[in-house]
Amino acid sequence: MGQESIKLELIQWLANLEDDETIDYLKVVKDSNDTQKDWWHDLTDEQKSGIARGLKDVDEGRVHSHNDIIMKYGL
C-alpha cells in the first residue's frame, strides 16, 4: 500500500473516530512533530508519576524479563 493510500485510509478513520482519548493522543503526537518540543510537558501528573514509579522499580531491581513472563503465563 502506497503512502497516499495509507494517508487516505487514516483520514477516513480519523473522520469517524469518536474516542476522545485517542484524538487527544493524536493531537499530542501531531504537535510534538510540529514543534519538536519535549513531550514530557504534555503528560499528566498521573502519567509522570507512573513513569517515575516504573523507573524506581527498575533501579531497585523489581523487574522481570520478557521471557520470564512468557514462561509464567504461557504466552
C-alpha positions in Angstrom: 0.0 0.0 0.0 1.5 3.4 -1.0 1.8 6.3 1.3 -1.1 8.2 -0.4 -3.4 5.2 0.2 -2.3 5.0 3.8 -3.0 8.7 4.3 -6.4 8.5 2.8 -7.2 5.4 5.0 -6.1 7.3 8.1 -8.1 10.4 7.1 -11.3 8.3 6.7 -10.6 6.5 10.0 -9.9 9.8 11.9 -13.0 11.5 10.4 -15.2 8.7 12.0 -13.2 8.4 15.3 -15.2 9.2 18.4 -12.7 8.2 21.1 -11.7 11.4 22.8 -8.6 9.8 24.4 -7.3 8.7 21.1 -8.0 12.0 19.5 -6.2 13.8 22.3 -3.2 11.4 22.0 -3.0 12.0 18.2 -3.1 15.8 18.8 -0.1 15.4 21.1 1.8 13.4 18.5 1.0 16.0 15.8 2.0 18.9 18.0 5.3 17.2 19.0 6.2 16.7 15.4 5.3 20.3 14.5 7.3 22.0 17.3 9.9 19.4 18.3 9.1 20.3 21.9 9.6 18.0 24.8 6.6 15.7 25.0 7.2 15.3 28.8 5.5 18.6 29.4 2.3 17.3 27.8 2.0 14.4 30.2 -0.5 14.5 33.1 0.9 14.4 36.6 -0.5 10.8 36.8 1.4 9.7 33.8 4.6 11.3 35.1 4.1 9.6 38.4 3.6 6.3 36.8 6.9 6.7 34.8 8.7 7.7 38.0 7.4 4.6 39.8 8.5 2.4 36.9 12.0 3.9 36.9 12.2 3.4 40.6 11.2 -0.3 40.2 14.0 -0.7 37.6 16.6 1.0 39.9 15.6 -1.3 42.8 15.7 -4.5 40.7 11.9 -5.1 40.7 11.8 -6.2 37.1 11.0 -9.4 35.2 12.3 -10.3 31.8 10.0 -10.7 28.8 11.0 -14.4 28.7 10.1 -14.9 32.4 6.6 -13.5 31.8 6.1 -15.7 28.7 7.1 -18.8 30.6 4.9 -17.9 33.6 1.8 -17.1 31.7 2.3 -19.4 28.7 2.1 -16.7 26.1 
